[in-house]
Amino acid sequence: MADRFHAGVPFAVVAEATAAAVAAAAPANATAFALTSTAFTQGGIIPKVHECTSGGQTDPGRRNESPPLTWSGGPAGTRGYALVMRDLDNNNLIHWVIYDIPADVTSLPQNVEHAYRPTAPAGARQIYYRGSASLYGYQGPCSPWSVNTYRFTVHALDRAALTELGSGSSTTTAARVISGASLGTAVLSGES
């Protein structure tokens, strides 16, 4: 097979030089998009305070408070953020969707208000959870007979507002719209 050339230079040499130039153009201080919590570590146990209070749960330690979450290293061009929480062991059941988080916000406090438009972060909106509880926002882990894995995924978005979503949107519709506007994701998983 004949060698391929570009401007008299073997193609393999051109491709290698191009790849090196692209790598060199990346900022030296670029950090990976990451999601963390002070409540639990990657793969760790989600504290009881973040577990649901619905479905006949009577343990006073359970308060259905969303965990504090912080992210860093969002990709260039990020205009907003959204977060989706899923129960991976229950058919990827969506437990929480919060979106229209401003681009200058890089954390969610513990116990985000259960409201369509929570007080903090200002401007954010949440989807109504229609499951074992009926409320806007966070619905904590509710697995009384098994240990399940819950995945929190923060999406960096290509726009500041997801105007096609509203107070009556479903969690699955919201997750689809968020994925379509996502520039990148950071993930944190825990067990409960």
Phi, psi and chi 1 to 4 in degrees:
 res  aa     phi    psi   chi1   chi2   chi3   chi4
   1 MET       -  133.8 -177.3  170.1  164.0      -
   2 ALA   -73.4  145.6      -      -      -      -
   3 ASP   -69.7  146.9  -72.8  -26.6      -      -
   4 ARG   -97.3  141.8  -64.2  176.2  139.6 -175.8
   5 PHE  -128.1  150.0  -69.0   87.7      -      -
   6 HIS  -128.5  116.2  176.0   72.6      -      -
   7 ALA    53.9   38.9      -      -      -      -
   8 GLY    82.3    0.7      -      -      -      -
   9 VAL  -110.4  135.7  179.1      -      -      -
  10 PRO   -54.2  137.8  -24.5   33.2      -      -
  11 PHE   -56.3  -39.3 -175.4   73.5      -      -
  12 ALA   -60.0  -37.6      -      -      -      -
  13 VAL   -68.7  -40.9  172.9      -      -      -
  14 VAL   -63.0  -45.1  171.6      -      -      -
  15 ALA   -62.6  -43.3      -      -      -      -
  16 GLU   -63.8  -42.3 -174.0  175.7  -46.3      -
  17 ALA   -65.6  -37.6      -      -      -      -
  18 THR   -64.8  -45.0  -57.8      -      -      -
  19 ALA   -62.0  -40.9      -      -      -      -
  20 ALA   -64.6  -38.8      -      -      -      -
  21 ALA   -66.4  -39.7      -      -      -      -
  22 VAL   -64.5  -44.5  168.6      -      -      -
  23 ALA   -63.2  -39.9      -      -      -      -
  24 ALA   -68.1  -27.0      -      -      -      -
  25 ALA   -75.5  -18.6      -      -      -      -
  26 ALA   -68.1  138.9      -      -      -      -
  27 PRO   -60.8  136.1  -13.0   19.6      -      -
  28 ALA   -65.5  -26.9      -      -      -      -
  29 ASN   -98.6   13.6   61.2   -6.9      -      -
  30 ALA   -64.2  134.9      -      -      -      -
  31 THR  -113.8  154.7   58.9      -      -      -
  32 ALA   -72.1  145.3      -      -      -      -
  33 PHE   -66.8  121.3 -166.4   16.9      -      -
  34 ALA  -136.3  147.7      -      -      -      -
  35 LEU  -124.4  130.5  176.8   62.5      -      -
  36 THR  -137.3  168.0   59.8      -      -      -
  37 SER  -142.6  146.0  178.0      -      -      -
  38 THR   -82.1   -8.0   55.9      -      -      -
  39 ALA   -85.4  -31.8      -      -      -      -
  40 PHE  -159.0  159.0   62.1   97.4      -      -
  41 THR   -99.4  168.7   58.3      -      -      -
  42 GLN   -52.4  121.9  174.0   60.5   35.3      -
  43 GLY    79.4   -0.6      -      -      -      -
  44 GLY   -81.8 -179.0      -      -      -      -
  45 ILE   -84.1  128.7  -59.6  -63.2      -      -
  46 ILE   -77.4  123.8  -62.0  170.9      -      -
  47 PRO   -58.6  151.5  -25.9   36.5      -      -
  48 LYS   -56.7  -32.5 -169.8  179.5  -77.6 -166.9
  49 VAL   -59.1  -21.3   69.6      -      -      -
  50 HIS   -95.0   -0.1  -54.1  -62.6      -      -
  51 GLU   -81.8  158.6  -67.9 -178.7    0.0      -
  52 CYS   -66.4  161.5   75.7      -      -      -
  53 THR  -116.9    6.2   55.2      -      -      -
  54 SER   -94.3  179.8   60.8      -      -      -
  55 GLY    68.1   30.4      -      -      -      -
  56 GLY    80.5   10.5      -      -      -      -
  57 GLN   -68.8  125.6  -56.4  -64.6  -29.3      -
  58 THR  -116.3    1.0   58.1      -      -      -
  59 ASP   -67.5  118.9 -175.2  -24.7      -      -
  60 PRO   -66.2  -13.7   22.3  -30.4      -      -
  61 GLY   -74.7  -19.9      -      -      -      -
  62 ARG   -83.8  125.2  -65.8  175.0  179.3 -129.5
  63 ARG  -129.6   -0.7  -65.0 -165.8 -154.9  132.6
  64 ASN    54.7   40.1 -159.1   41.2      -      -
  65 GLU   -94.2  129.1  -66.0 -178.0    1.0      -
  66 SER   -62.8  145.2   60.6      -      -      -
  67 PRO   -76.2  154.4   27.2  -32.9      -      -
  68 PRO   -70.7  134.1   26.5  -32.3      -      -
  69 LEU  -131.5  142.9  -62.2  166.3      -      -
  70 THR  -136.8  138.6  -58.8      -      -      -
  71 TRP  -129.5  158.8   53.5   91.8      -      -
  72 SER  -150.7  161.9   60.3      -      -      -
  73 GLY    75.1   27.4      -      -      -      -
  74 GLY   -57.6  147.9      -      -      -      -
  75 PRO   -66.6  157.4   17.5  -23.5      -      -
  76 ALA   -58.8  143.2      -      -      -      -
  77 GLY    88.9    2.1      -      -      -      -
  78 THR   -64.8  127.1  -62.0      -      -      -
  79 ARG  -113.6   -6.4  -61.6 -166.5   54.7 -146.3
  80 GLY  -178.3  175.1      -      -      -      -
  81 TYR  -134.0  159.5  -67.8   99.9      -      -
  82 ALA  -145.7  155.1      -      -      -      -
  83 LEU  -131.7  136.6 -176.7  122.2      -      -
  84 VAL  -126.6  130.8  178.0      -      -      -
  85 MET  -112.6  130.7  174.1 -165.3  170.1      -
  86 ARG  -128.0  149.7  -65.8  177.1 -177.1  -91.7
  87 ASP   -93.7  105.0  179.2  -15.5      -      -
  88 LEU   -68.5  -23.7  -60.0 -175.7      -      -
  89 ASP   -95.2    5.2  -62.4  -50.5      -      -
  90 ASN  -130.0   60.1 -172.2    7.2      -      -
  91 ASN    55.9   34.5  -61.2  -45.5      -      -
  92 ASN    58.4   32.6  -77.4  -36.5      -      -
  93 LEU   -54.9  129.2  177.9   67.9      -      -
  94 ILE   -84.9  122.0  -60.9  171.9      -      -
  95 HIS   -99.4  -20.3  -83.9 -114.2      -      -
  96 TRP  -161.1  134.7 -172.9   22.8      -      -
  97 VAL  -135.8  123.0  177.1      -      -      -
  98 ILE  -130.6  132.2 -177.7  168.1      -      -
  99 TYR  -142.7  180.0   62.4  100.9      -      -
 100 ASP    57.8   35.1  -73.4   -0.7      -      -
 101 ILE   -78.8  123.3  -58.3  168.6      -      -
 102 PRO   -57.4  149.9  -24.2   34.5      -      -
 103 ALA   -62.4  -24.8      -      -      -      -
 104 ASP   -87.0    0.5   62.3  -13.2      -      -
 105 VAL   -96.8  129.0  172.9      -      -      -
 106 THR  -126.8   24.6   56.5      -      -      -
 107 SER  -161.3  159.4   65.3      -      -      -
 108 LEU  -121.7  134.6  -66.3  173.2      -      -
 109 PRO   -74.2  164.5   30.9  -36.1      -      -
 110 GLN   -65.8  141.7  179.7  166.1  -37.0      -
 111 ASN    64.9   54.2 -160.4   22.0      -      -
 112 VAL   -57.2  132.8  171.2      -      -      -
 113 GLU   -53.2  138.9 -179.8 -177.9    6.4      -
 114 HIS   -82.3   79.9  -71.2 -102.8      -      -
 115 ALA  -149.1  153.2      -      -      -      -
 116 TYR   -56.9  -46.2  172.9   57.6      -      -
 117 ARG  -116.9   89.3  -67.1 -174.5 -177.4  -88.1
 118 PRO   -65.8  156.2   24.7  -32.1      -      -
 119 THR   -62.1  -42.1  -50.6      -      -      -
 120 ALA  -131.2  133.5      -      -      -      -
 121 PRO   -77.7  142.1   25.1  -29.0      -      -
 122 ALA   -57.7  134.2      -      -      -      -
 123 GLY    93.3  -17.8      -      -      -      -
 124 ALA   -74.0  156.7      -      -      -      -
 125 ARG  -131.6  155.4  -62.2 -174.9  -72.2  161.8
 126 GLN  -127.5  154.3  -60.5 -175.8  100.8      -
 127 ILE   -90.7  146.7  -63.4  -63.1      -      -
 128 TYR   -74.8  125.2 -167.8   76.2      -      -
 129 TYR   -86.8  122.3  178.0   84.2      -      -
 130 ARG  -114.1   80.8  -64.2  167.3  179.7   88.6
 131 GLY  -145.0 -131.9      -      -      -      -
 132 SER   -65.4  -17.5   57.4      -      -      -
 133 ALA  -129.5  159.9      -      -      -      -
 134 SER  -123.4  101.9  -65.5      -      -      -
 135 LEU  -161.0  161.5   46.5   77.0      -      -
 136 TYR   -82.1  140.4  -81.1  102.6      -      -
 137 GLY    89.8 -147.4      -      -      -      -
 138 TYR   -64.0  132.3 -180.0   81.5      -      -
 139 GLN  -126.3  111.3  171.6   62.5   -0.1      -
 140 GLY   -69.4  174.2      -      -      -      -
 141 PRO   -53.9  136.0  -27.9   36.9      -      -
 142 CYS  -136.1   57.0  -83.2      -      -      -
 143 SER  -115.9   82.4  -54.5      -      -      -
 144 PRO   -68.3  -22.5   24.6  -31.5      -      -
 145 TRP  -112.3    0.7  -59.4  -75.2      -      -
 146 SER  -150.6  163.8   64.4      -      -      -
 147 VAL   -97.5  119.8  174.3      -      -      -
 148 ASN  -111.9  159.1  -72.1    9.1      -      -
 149 THR  -101.8  129.7  -59.7      -      -      -
 150 TYR  -114.3  130.8  -64.0   84.1      -      -
 151 ARG  -114.0  125.0 -177.8  177.6   63.1 -154.7
 152 PHE  -100.8  124.5  -62.3   80.3      -      -
 153 THR  -124.5  117.7  -55.7      -      -      -
 154 VAL   -94.9  132.7   63.9      -      -      -
 155 HIS  -109.4  130.5  -66.7  -99.8      -      -
 156 ALA   -84.6  128.0      -      -      -      -
 157 LEU  -107.4  153.2  -56.5  177.9      -      -
 158 ASP   -85.0    4.5   62.9    4.5      -      -
 159 ARG  -148.5  159.1   49.5 -165.2  150.4  143.3
 160 ALA   -80.4  -29.3      -      -      -      -
 161 ALA  -135.9  136.8      -      -      -      -
 162 LEU   -97.6   80.2  -60.1  174.9      -      -
 163 THR   -66.3  -18.9   56.6      -      -      -
 164 GLU   -77.7   -8.5   59.4  -91.3   61.4      -
 165 LEU   -99.7  150.1  -62.3  177.6      -      -
 166 GLY  -150.2 -171.8      -      -      -      -
 167 SER   -63.9  -19.9   61.2      -      -      -
 168 GLY  -101.0    2.8      -      -      -      -
 169 SER   -67.7  147.5  -62.9      -      -      -
 170 SER   -84.3  162.6   70.7      -      -      -
 171 THR   -63.9  -37.9   56.5      -      -      -
 172 THR   -69.2  -39.7   53.0      -      -      -
 173 THR   -63.1  -45.0  -64.1      -      -      -
 174 ALA   -60.7  -44.9      -      -      -      -
 175 ALA   -62.0  -38.5      -      -      -      -
 176 ARG   -66.3  -45.2 -177.5  177.8   34.8   62.6
 177 VAL   -64.1  -42.8  168.7      -      -      -
 178 ILE   -61.3  -45.9  -71.0  165.1      -      -
 179 SER   -60.3  -37.6  -70.0      -      -      -
 180 GLY   -68.7  -22.6      -      -      -      -
 181 ALA  -103.6    3.7      -      -      -      -
 182 SER   -79.5  131.1 -175.0      -      -      -
 183 LEU   -92.5  -19.8  -63.3  170.3      -      -
 184 GLY   174.3  164.4      -      -      -      -
 185 THR  -134.6  157.3   61.3      -      -      -
 186 ALA  -131.2  142.6      -      -      -      -
 187 VAL  -128.3  142.7  175.6      -      -      -
 188 LEU  -136.7  128.9  175.3   65.4      -      -
 189 SER  -120.3  146.4  -64.0      -      -      -
 190 GLY  -143.6  168.5      -      -      -      -
 191 GLU  -118.1  147.3  -63.9 -171.8  -17.0      -
 192 SER  -155.4      -  179.0      -      -      -
